[in-house]
Amino acid sequence: MKIPIVGKEVKFNNLFIGLIFFAAASFIFFIYAINFSLLITALILFVYVRFVRKLDDLPSYLNLSILGAIAILIPLFTVITFKMSGYGVAAIGFIMLVTLLFNNLEFSFILALFISFLSASIDGGNFNVGISLFAGSLVGAMLSYRIRRRFQVIRAGFFAGLVQFIVAFLMEREQSFFVLSGMDFNLLKLCLFNGVISSFIVLGILPVFEYIFKVVTNISLLELSDFNHPLLRKLILEAPGTYQHSLVVANLSEMATESIGANSLLARVGAYYHDIGKMVKPDYFVENLVNYRDVHKNLKPSMSKLIIFNHVKDGVDLAAKHHLNPKIIDFISQHHGRTLVYYFYQRAKELEPDGKHEEEYRYPGPRPQIKEIAIVALADAIEALSRTLEEPNPSRIEEMVREVVKKRFMEGELDESNLTLKELEKITQSFIRILNAIFHTRINYPKDDSNRDNKSAKSKENKS
């Protein structure tokens, strides 16, 4: 059952999960006499970002409930169970974890607001605690946004703890601003310890939460981009043509994704793995043909179609066997969407002109669900078609790129990816620029006659 809310449909089970969480949170707030205005404010902010701002890639209702439960339990255990100061609540670590997992600063901002002032409320309504935790959490979120190195997480934790201390010291101080003799070194140690230790804990538990929430972080993506990964090594050795194709698709996708502000690293790594299924039968794909021998010549179009279709299924099976993240597996299963295997569809029509083959020769889907996969799908088609250009000059390249993008758009292949027309134009311009660089012309270098003269002189000397 689905319920329409502000132009969106909400599944009943999702609404049920949300209501259960809200009821459980209300009970905890009641038991510990926590100000209910925090819970109401968090609910209003969630409705705003979900249904008014319509932010992409927000967690599911179940995942939101898990995050909300963690945000409530952290200050409860810190202040009530362990009897620590509110300044010791690991708000910085929690917000850094959320930022790394979801790459959404607005979402991190809302959770930072919630956990910071919840901590203040549990700590006896200490407003200074809330402000300092919120300041430190914001710094931690901004410094950990789209980072690609583990050391950057530790650095973000250190500076976030430092900012938390500075804000707390300025609000707690009774001395003149310029007098440092009254500095609270215990507070300094607590805030720095909070930030640095939290960052180490985040690095340790990050893979666990990636698995729970079915997301992939930039740190994990960099590990997957290593060409010593068993799947990529096998691709290089068994399907070198597909590997070269994937490299070009990755370059096209990365630049196009960057032009619209999406996750370029996710697009690049997804492009590396999108065709790994071709390793199972590499000789049946044109980029891997040896001596240009057409292995499909003696096959029926229906059999060729099955082989081509199966590279998607084989790729998903290989990815699952090697425990790739579901986000990467989505690139394999979605990059062809519901497109037509046009070459074998035409052959089938020639053999059976009266037959209705169109649905039979379409990939099973699904269509690309996110912007990064849609861009890889476009880059995949454009790179393959660019190899057929006899004289790839700038005008022909632009015509070819615009034709592919227009065709995919008109067929509805991009409908579920949330790409806008403005973004499509930026993507198109990026593809054209990169392809012009790939197919650049070179001047004919004159032959070096001096070497030839020297060789003829030496040969005459040898003869004499």
N, C-alpha and C positions, 0 to 999 in steps of 0.2 A: 504493500500500500504506500502511495506517495501523497504528500500534502504540499500544495503550492504555497510558497512564502516569498513575497516580494520578487516575483519573476523567477524564482528557483523552486525546484522540487526537492523535498526532504523526505527520505525514506522513513517509514514509521519506526523501524528498528533503531535507526540512528537517533531519532527523537526520543525513543525509549531509553537508550543509553545515556543521553544527555540529562534526561529527567532523573534517572537513578543517581547519577553523579551529583546533580544539584541537591537532591534530597539528602544524600550521604554527607555532602559538604555542609549543608545547613545544620544537620544533626551535630557535627563536630563543632561548628561555630557556636551552637547553643550550649553544648556540654562545657566548652572552655570559655564561655562568655566573651566571644570575639565579636567585634562590631560587624553587623550584617551588611552595612553599607559597602564594605569591600567586595563582598560576594555579588551584590547587586550591580556595582560598578563594573566588575569583571564581566558579568553577563551582558550588560549594555554594550561594552566595548567589543565583545565577541560578535554580537548581533550586527554591530556596525561594520566590522571588517569582513564578516561572512556574507552579508546580504546587501550592504550599501556600497562599501568599497570593492567587494567581490574580489578579494585577493586570490591570486593563483597559488596552487600548491600548499594550501593550508592542510594540516593533518586531519585525519578522519575524526569522527566524534569519539570513537573508542580511544584513539591516540590522544586526543585532547583531554579526555577524562583521565588517562594515565598521567599526563603531564600536570593536570590540575591537582591530582592526588599527591604527586611528588612535591609540588609547590606548597601544599598544605603541610605535608609530613615533615619536610626539612626544618622549618622553624619550630614546629611542635617538639620534635626530638631534641633540637639544639637547645632551646630555651627551657622547656618544661622537664624533659627526661634527663638531659645532661647538665642542667642548671648553668648553662653558659650565658654570657652576655649576648644581647641581640646583635652586636657587631660581629659575632662569630658565625652567624647564619651564612651558609654557603650559597648565597644568592648569586654571587659572581659566577661560581662554577656551574650552577644550574642554567643561567642565562647563556653562558658560553656554549654549553652543551646544546641548548635549543637552537642557537644561531648556527652552529656547525651542522646540525642535522637538517635544518629547514631553510637556511639561507634567506631568511625573511626578517628584516630589521623591525618592521612594524609589529609583527607577531612577537618578537623578542621584547619590544618596548612594552607591550601590554602585560606580558608575563613578569617583566621586571617590576612594573608598577604594582602588580598584585602581590608578588612574594615579598617585596621590600616593605610595603605598608602593612602586610599581614604580620611580618616579623615585628614591626614596631608596635602593632596592636597587642600581640602576645607578650611582648616585653614591657607591658605596663603602659602602653600608649606613648612610648618614647618617640617623639617626632624626629629627633636627631638621628636615631637609628634608621628610620625609614628613608630620610633624605640621603644619608651617606651610603646606604646599601643601594639605593636607586642610582646614585651618581656612579658608584663603582660598577654596577651591573651594566649601565649604558656604555661606559668606556670598554668593558669587557666584550660587549656585543659588537661594538664598532670595530675593535681591534681584531676580533676573531671572524669577522664577516668575510667569507670567500677566501680564507687563508689556505695555503697549500703545503705548509711545512709544520711539523710537530713543534719545533722550537718556537714558532710564532704563537702557539697556544700558551706556552709557559710565559713568554714575554707579555702577552695580553693579560694573563693572570696577575703578573707582578705589577704592571702599571694600573690595572683596575684596583688592586689592593692599596696601592699608593694613593690613588685618587680618593678611595673610600676613607683612608686615614686623614687626608688633608681636609676633606669636607667635615668629617666627624670632629677633628681637632678645632677647626674654626668655629663650629657650632657649640662645642663643649667648653671652649677656653673661657677663662675669667680674666686672664692677663691682657696686657696690651698686645696688639697684633704682632709687633716687632720683638717681643720678649719670648725667647725660646727656652728659657730656663725652666719654665713650667710645662715643658713638653711631656706628654704621657707616653713613655716608652712601652709600657704594657699594651696600650692601645695600638701603637705602631706595630709591635710584634704580632698582635692579634689580627690586624687588618692585612698585613703582608703575608702572614701565615695562611690566612683565609684565602687570599688570592692565589698564591703560589701552589699550596697543597691542593686546592680545588682544581687547578689546571692539570696537575699530575693525575688526579683522580679521573678527570674528564678524559684524558688520553687513554687511561686504562679501561674505562667502561664504554668508550665510544663504539667499538665494534659490536658490543652487546645491544646497544640501543639502535644501531643501524639495522641489526637483524630484527629486532622487535618492531620497529616502525617501517621496515622495508624501504629504507632510503639509503643513499650512498653519499658520503662526504667527499670533499675535494682531496683530503688526505688519502682516502681509499682509492679514489680515481687515479691519483698519481702512481700508486702501487700497481694498479691494473694497466697503466700505460707502459709499464716496463716490458720491452720486447723479449725479455727472457721468460715471460709468462709461458707456461707449457702450450697453451692454445695458440699464442702468437708465434712461438717458435715452430710449431707444427704447420701453421699457415704459411710461413716463409718457405719451409722446405717442401711441402706437398702441393701448395697452390700459389706459386710465386706471382702469377698474373693477378690473382685475386688480392694478394697482399699489396701489390703496387696500386691497384685500383682503390683499395681501402685507404692507403696513405693519401692519395689525392682527394678522396671524399672527405677524409679527416681535415685536411687543410682548408678545403672549401667550406666545410661545416663550421669549423672553429672561427674563421673570420666573419662568416655571415651571422653566426650566433652572437659574436661580440658586438656586431654593428647594431643589434637591437637590445643589448644589455641582458641577454639570457646567459645561461651557464655554458660558456664556451668549452670548458674542460670536459663537462659531461658529454657534449656533442662530439668532441674529438675522440674520447675513449669509446663512446658508443659506435662511432664510425669504424674504429679498429676492429670491433667484434661483430659488426652487423652481418657479415657474409661468411662467418666461420663454418657454416653448414656446407659450404662448397668443397670443404676438404674431403668429404666422404666420397664424392665422385667428381674430382676436379676437372677431368678431361671432357666433361659434358658441358663446360662453360667456356665461352668463346675466348676469354682472356687467358685461359690456360691451355688452349689448343696447341699441340706440337705439330709443326710443319703444315699448319692450317688444314688439318684433316677434319672434315665435318663428320663427327660421330653420330649426328642426328639424321644424316642423309637416309639411312636405311631403317629408321624408326618411324612408327606412326606418330602423327602429331599428338595424339592422346597420351602415348607413352613418354614422349619428350616433355609434355606438359607436367606429367607426374614427377619426372626427375627434377624439373625446374622448381616445382612447388615444394618438393621434399627438402630442398636446401634450407628452407625456413624451419621446418620441423626438426631436421637433423641439427641445425644450429642451436635451437632451444634445448634439445637433448644434451648436446655437448656442453652447453653453458651450465645446465643444471648439474651435470656430472662433475664439473669442475667448480661447483658452488659459487658461480658468479652472482652478483647482486641482482635482484629482480628488476631494478631500474635499467641495468645493462641488457638483461634478457628481453625487455620491452623493445629495445632497438631492433633486435633480431626478428621478433614476431610482428612488429608493426611497420617496418620500413617500406614494405610493398603495399600495405593497406589492402584496398580492394581493386587494385589496378589490373589491367588486362595483359596477359602474356601475348602481345600483339603478333609477333612473328609466327608462332605456332597456331594462333587463332586464324590467321590468314591462310595458312597451309590447310587447316581443317576446312575452311570455307571453300577452298579450291577443290578439295576431294569430295565434299558434300555440300554443294551450293544451297540446297534446300534445308539443311540442318540448322537448328538454333543452338549455336555454340557459345554465345557471349558469356553467359553465367558460368558455364563449365570451365572456361579458360580465364576466369578471374581468381586472383589470390583470395584465400578465405578471410583475410583480415586478422585483427581489427585495424581500423585506420589509426594514424598517429594521434596519440592522446595529449602530447605535450609539444611545445614549440621546438625543442631540441631534436626530437625524433622527426618531426615534419621537415626540418631543415636538412637532416641527414637523408631523408627520403628524396627530397628535391636534388640534393647534391649527387646522390647515387645515380639518378636518372640523367642528370646533366653531364656528369663525367663520362658515362657510357655513351651517350649520344655525341659528345664532343669528339670521340675517337672516329666517328664516321664522316667528319667534315673533311672534304678534299683540300680546300684551301682555307684554313681557319683564320681569316682576317677579322678585325674588330667588328665590322658590321654583321658578318655571318654569325659570329659568336653571340652578339647581343640578340640577334633575331632568334637563334636557337634557344638561348636561356629564357627569353620572354615567352616563347612558344610553350616550353615545358611547364613553366610556372603557371601560365594561363590555363593550360590543359588540366593540370592537377587541381587548380582552383575551381574550374567549371565542373569537373567530375565530382566535386565535393570531398576530395581526399584530405583537404586541410580544414574541414568544418569543425572537427573535434579538437583541434590543437590550440585554439584561442589566438591564432595569428591574425593581426589586423592588416588592412590594405596598406597602411603606412609602413608597417614592418615588412610586408612582402616586397615593397619597392626597395627598401634598404637591403634586403637579402638579395634581390635581383642585381642591384648595383654591385654588391660585394662579389657575387659569382662572376659577373662580367669582368670586373677588375682582376680577379685572381686568374681566370682563364686566359685573359689577354697576356698576363705575365707568363703563364705556362707555355702558351703557343707563340711566344715572341719570335721575331725574325732575327736572323744574323746576317752580317755581310759576308761575301765570299772573300776569304783571305787569299792574297796572291801567294804563289809558290815561292819558296826560298831557293832562288837560282844559285846562290853562292855555294850551298852545300853540294849541288849537282856538279858545279864546275870543279870543286875541290876533289870530288870523287873521280871525275874523269881524268884530272891531272895525276892523281895517285895511280890510277890504272895504267896510264901511259908510262909512268916511271917504273912500275912493276914490269911492264912488257920490255922496256929497254934494259 
